[in-house]
Amino acid sequence: MKHTTNQSMIIFLVVTVVSVAAVGSIEAEIPDDFSMNLVVTTNAAVYSPGDTVLVEAFAVNSDGSPITWVRRSVVTISDAGDKRRLRASLANQGNGLFTATYTLRANAVTGTWTVKVRLDAGEGLRATEITTFEVSDDPGGCPDADLDGYEDEACGGTDCDD
C-alpha cells in the first residue's frame, strides 16, 4: 500500500510540473502582415476662432477588428504658421474610437491647420495619420480641400468628394 501512495505522489508532482511549464511557455504570435489602419477626422472642415475642434481617430487591425487598447496615443495640432498649439493623449472611447478636443483661441491664426495622430499598440503595431482643417474669419466660406475648383457639398457646394 505504501508503494502505491508514493507512486501516486510522484505522478501528481510530475503532472504539476508539466502543467506549470506549459502555462509559462504560451506565447502569442502576431503575423508579419498584421497592421493597424487609422482614419483621422475633425467634426468640421472650417472653424471660426473660438470654436472647439473635435478630433476623432478610428483604428482597426488589418483583419477589420477594432483596436481596443493602445500603449500610447498622441495628437498634435499645429496652426497655419506651423506652431504647435496642442500635444495631448487621446481618450479611448472603445470600439477603436479615440478622441480629443481643442478650443481655438479668439485670435487664432487663420489658414490651414494640421492634426497629426499617432497610436502605438505595442508589438510593432503602430500608425500615424495626418489631416487638416481651416480656420477662417469668414465662417460662411466653403472649403475646396482637394483644390478641384468645386466647394464642399457639406456646406452647399457641388463637390461630392472633397
N, C-alpha and C positions, 0 to 999 in steps of 0.2 A: 504494500500500500504506500509506503514511504517513497519508493521509487517512482510510482505513478504521480504523486504530488510534485516531486522535483521536476519531472518531465513536463508536467503541465505548466509549472512556473517558468521553465526555460522557454517553452513555446510562447507563453504570454510576453516575456521580455523581448524575444526576437520580433514578434509581431508589433510590439510597441515601438521598438527602434526603427523598424521599416516604415511604420506609419509616419513618424516624425521626419524621417529622411525624405519621404515622398512629399510631404507638405512643404518642406524647405526648398525643394528643387523645382517648384512650379514657377514658370516664367512666361510672361505674356510677350508675344512677338508681334510687332507691327509690320505689316507688309511694306516692301520698298515703295510701292506705288500709292500708298495711303497718304492723303494730303488734306489740307484744310482749304475750303473755299470760303471767301469772305466778301460780302457786299456791304458797302457803307453808303448811307444816305442821310440827308437832312430833311427836316419836315417842310422846308420851303426852298425855292431856288433863289429868291430875292428877299432880303431883310432890310428893315429900316434901323437906324441907330436906336438903341433901347430895346429892340426885340430880343426874344430868347430863342436861341438855336437849339434844336433837339437833334442830336447825332444818334443814329441807330446803326449798329453793326450786327449783321446776321451771319453766323458762322456754321457751316456744316462740314462733315467729313466727306471724303471723295465718294463714299458709299451712300451719301444723302442723309445720313443720320446727324442730328444737331450736336454741336459741340456744347456740352453741358457744364464744363469746368475748364478754366484756364489758370495757369500758374501766374501769368502776368498779362495785364491789359493796359494799354496806354493810348490816350487820344491827345493829339496836339492840334491846336487851332492857331493858324498864323494869319495876320491881317494882310491887306493888299501891299503893304510895304515890306512883307516877309518878316515882320516882328512877331515873335511867339506871344500869344495872348493867353493861352491855356495849355497846361500839361497836367493831365489827371488820369486816374484809373476810370474804367467804365464800370457801371453797375450791371451785374449779371441778372437779367430778368427771367432766365430759364428758357428752355427750348431753343437754344442757340442765339438768343437775342441779348445784346449788350448795349447799354445806353449811357449817354452823358448829355448834360445841358451846359450852355454858356450864354450869359446875358451880355449883349453888346452894350458898350458904353454909349451915353447920349451923344458923344462926339466921336464915335467910331469912324475910322478911316474908310472911305468909300472905295469900291473896286472889288476885285476878285479875292476872296479869302480861301485858304486851304485847310482842309481837315485830313489828318493822317491818323489812321488807326492801326495799331499793332496788337496782335493776340498771340500768346505763346502757351500752348497746352502741354509742353514738355515732349520728350522723346522725339525731338526734331519736327514736331507738328506745330508750325507757326505760319502766320500770314500777315502781310501788310497791304493796306489799301488806302488810296487817296481819292478824295472828291473835293469839289469846290462849291462855293455859293457866292452870291453877290450881295454887297451892302450898298444901298443906294439912298440918296436924299430924296429921290423921286420914287416912292413906292408904287406908283402907277405904271412904271416902266415894266416891260415884259422882256425877259432874257432870251437870247438866242445862243444857248450853251454850245451847240455844235457848229455855230457860225455858218449856217447854210442860207441865211437871209430870211428865215421864217421864224416868227416868235413862238414860244412855247404854248401849246394847246391848253395847258393847265391855267393860264391866265388870259385866255381869249385869243391867242394866236392860232396859226394854222399848221404848226409843226407837230406832227403826230408822234415823233420820236426824238425829242430834244435831249 
